[in-house]
Amino acid sequence: MAHLLFICSKNQWRSPTAEGLFKNQQLHQARSAGTSDKARIKVSQKLLDWADEVFVMERRHRQLLQQRFALHKPVTVLDIEDDYQFNDPELIALLQAALQEYLQ
């Protein structure tokens, strides 16, 4: 089972929506976190070490991770701006398109 970590800023809308796509999936386990001090769940070295693959919503999230943590794996930028609410159908469609190889 692969561990997928999704990261946005405050861990309120984008990354929890991505995590939810994998809720009942047996091939992958997903978690989410945020880079902000105000994040619901803050990204940590422990979470990064847990993950087999790390996905961030914006390039700046990858930059923050590179500055703050020891990254020993690639980080995929999904290029999804902070324009969506939690479980917004358009956000779900963007995530499904970007993550289709993992959602099979």
Residue frames relative to the residue before (quaternion, step in Angstrom):
aa qw qx qy qz dx dy dz
M 1.0000 0.0000 0.0000 0.0000 0.00 0.00 0.00
A 0.2968 -0.7631 0.5521 0.1572 3.55 -0.74 1.07
H 0.3066 -0.7384 0.5774 0.1655 3.54 -1.10 0.81
L 0.1048 -0.8007 0.5898 0.0068 3.55 -0.71 1.17
L 0.1142 -0.7874 0.6040 0.0453 3.57 -0.91 0.96
F 0.1415 -0.7876 0.5985 0.0388 3.55 -0.83 1.09
I 0.0701 -0.8215 0.5654 -0.0228 3.55 -0.80 1.07
C 0.0279 0.7403 -0.6716 0.0157 3.52 -1.11 0.90
S 0.7534 -0.3904 0.2594 0.4613 3.60 -1.13 -0.45
K 0.8482 0.1365 -0.0344 0.5106 3.59 0.45 -1.19
N 0.3847 -0.7418 0.4719 0.2812 3.59 1.30 0.04
Q 0.4564 0.6795 -0.4515 0.3551 3.55 0.95 0.93
W 0.8372 0.1967 -0.0629 0.5064 3.59 0.82 -0.94
R 0.7859 0.3722 -0.2098 0.4470 3.58 0.42 -1.19
S 0.7475 0.4072 -0.2600 0.4559 3.60 0.58 -1.04
P 0.6454 0.4866 -0.3583 0.4672 3.68 0.93 -0.59
T 0.5991 0.5404 -0.3627 0.4663 3.59 1.12 -0.60
A 0.6489 0.5036 -0.3125 0.4770 3.59 0.95 -0.85
E 0.6312 0.5317 -0.3271 0.4603 3.59 0.95 -0.87
G 0.6642 0.5397 -0.2967 0.4237 3.57 0.94 -0.91
L 0.5776 0.5938 -0.3770 0.4143 3.59 1.13 -0.54
F 0.7414 0.4001 -0.2044 0.4985 3.58 1.17 -0.58
K 0.3035 0.8185 -0.4565 0.1719 3.58 1.31 0.09
N 0.8156 0.1836 -0.0904 0.5412 3.61 0.79 -0.92
Q 0.4429 0.6912 -0.4562 0.3433 3.55 1.19 0.50
Q 0.3632 -0.7772 0.4785 0.1873 3.58 -0.85 0.90
L 0.6411 0.5521 -0.3318 0.4173 3.60 1.16 -0.38
H 0.7975 0.1705 -0.0658 0.5750 3.57 1.15 -0.59
Q 0.1977 -0.7197 0.6482 0.1509 3.50 -1.25 0.59
A 0.1216 -0.8214 0.5563 0.0315 3.59 -0.81 0.97
R 0.0540 -0.7396 0.6698 0.0378 3.48 -1.31 0.62
S 0.1906 -0.7757 0.5880 0.1273 3.56 -1.28 0.25
A 0.0140 -0.7804 0.6249 -0.0183 3.51 -1.28 0.52
G 0.3185 -0.7424 0.5582 0.1894 3.54 -1.35 0.16
T 0.4934 -0.6750 0.4737 0.2766 3.54 -1.23 0.49
S 0.6069 0.5897 -0.3414 0.4092 3.60 1.20 -0.47
D 0.5646 -0.5703 0.4707 0.3665 3.56 -1.24 0.47
K 0.6841 0.4657 -0.2749 0.4894 3.59 1.23 -0.45
A 0.3767 0.7480 -0.4753 0.2696 3.60 1.26 0.15
R 0.5770 -0.5827 0.4595 0.3412 3.52 -1.18 0.73
I 0.7443 0.0164 -0.0037 0.6676 3.58 1.02 -0.90
K 0.2776 -0.7843 0.5352 0.1460 3.59 -0.59 1.13
V 0.5087 -0.6306 0.4904 0.3210 3.53 -1.03 0.82
S 0.0501 -0.7953 0.6040 -0.0120 3.56 -1.05 0.81
Q 0.6460 -0.4964 0.3944 0.4250 3.55 -1.26 0.26
K 0.6125 0.5621 -0.3424 0.4378 3.58 1.05 -0.74
L 0.6648 0.4834 -0.3002 0.4840 3.60 0.94 -0.86
L 0.6515 0.5110 -0.3164 0.4630 3.59 0.96 -0.82
D 0.6549 0.4990 -0.3095 0.4757 3.59 1.01 -0.76
W 0.6143 0.5572 -0.3345 0.4475 3.60 1.11 -0.71
A 0.6878 0.5309 -0.2750 0.4117 3.56 0.97 -0.93
D 0.3459 -0.6857 0.6010 0.2212 3.51 -1.19 0.72
E 0.7851 0.0685 -0.0217 0.6152 3.54 1.14 -0.71
V 0.1852 -0.7814 0.5920 0.0677 3.55 -1.01 0.92
F 0.0817 -0.7795 0.6210 0.0080 3.54 -0.94 1.02
V 0.0934 -0.7759 0.6220 0.0485 3.57 -0.95 0.90
M 0.5312 -0.6590 0.4371 0.3041 3.55 -1.13 0.62
E 0.8062 0.1117 -0.0291 0.5802 3.60 1.05 -0.74
R 0.6559 -0.5247 0.3772 0.3901 3.57 -1.25 0.50
R 0.6345 0.5464 -0.3442 0.4247 3.59 0.99 -0.77
H 0.5947 0.5505 -0.3717 0.4530 3.60 1.12 -0.53
R 0.6380 0.5076 -0.3270 0.4779 3.60 0.99 -0.79
Q 0.6391 0.5286 -0.3269 0.4531 3.59 0.96 -0.85
L 0.6509 0.5104 -0.3134 0.4664 3.59 0.95 -0.85
L 0.6431 0.5140 -0.3252 0.4653 3.59 0.96 -0.80
Q 0.6630 0.5120 -0.3024 0.4549 3.57 0.93 -0.90
Q 0.6686 0.4984 -0.2950 0.4664 3.59 1.08 -0.70
R 0.7839 0.4007 -0.1702 0.4427 3.58 0.94 -0.92
F 0.8145 0.2491 -0.0811 0.5177 3.58 1.08 -0.66
A 0.4804 -0.5965 0.5489 0.3348 3.51 -1.39 0.25
L 0.0896 -0.8119 0.5768 0.0094 3.55 -0.35 1.28
H 0.0843 -0.8127 0.5765 0.0075 3.55 -0.72 1.10
K 0.7116 0.3431 -0.2414 0.5636 3.55 1.22 0.45
P 0.5876 -0.5795 0.4130 0.3851 3.58 -1.15 0.41
V 0.2466 -0.7357 0.6141 0.1444 3.52 -1.24 0.58
T 0.2408 -0.7829 0.5631 0.1099 3.57 -0.72 1.11
V 0.2548 -0.7533 0.5914 0.1333 3.55 -0.85 1.04
L 0.2809 -0.7914 0.5261 0.1340 3.59 -0.69 1.12
D 0.2797 -0.7968 0.4895 0.2174 3.61 1.27 -0.30
I 0.4073 0.6616 -0.5135 0.3643 3.56 0.76 1.10
E 0.3276 -0.7764 0.5133 0.1624 3.54 -0.46 1.26
D 0.5739 -0.6052 0.4461 0.3246 3.55 -1.31 0.40
D 0.3321 0.7626 -0.4763 0.2850 3.56 0.68 1.19
Y 0.6965 0.4855 -0.2372 0.4721 3.59 1.26 0.01
Q 0.4190 -0.6627 0.5624 0.2626 3.52 -1.25 0.57
F 0.6923 -0.4472 0.3559 0.4406 3.57 -1.30 0.20
N 0.8631 0.0421 -0.0902 0.4951 3.57 -0.93 1.03
D 0.2302 0.7612 -0.5591 0.2345 3.60 1.12 0.61
P 0.5250 -0.6640 0.4246 0.3211 3.63 -0.79 0.95
E 0.6420 0.5120 -0.3297 0.4658 3.61 1.02 -0.70
L 0.6278 0.5202 -0.3230 0.4806 3.59 1.05 -0.77
I 0.6424 0.5175 -0.3205 0.4656 3.59 0.92 -0.88
A 0.6547 0.5120 -0.3146 0.4586 3.61 0.94 -0.84
L 0.6453 0.5089 -0.3180 0.4728 3.61 0.98 -0.81
L 0.6708 0.4924 -0.2959 0.4691 3.57 0.92 -0.89
Q 0.6479 0.5174 -0.3241 0.4555 3.59 0.93 -0.83
A 0.6502 0.5079 -0.3154 0.4689 3.58 0.99 -0.79
A 0.7018 0.4738 -0.2679 0.4596 3.58 0.91 -0.93
L 0.7804 0.3432 -0.1480 0.5013 3.58 1.08 -0.75
Q 0.2703 0.8269 -0.4740 0.1357 3.58 1.25 0.20
E 0.6443 0.5276 -0.3448 0.4331 3.65 0.97 -0.67
Y 0.6848 0.4656 -0.2785 0.4864 3.60 1.18 -0.48
L 0.6862 0.5147 -0.2687 0.4382 3.56 1.18 -0.54
Q 0.4978 0.6778 -0.4205 0.3404 3.61 1.21 0.08
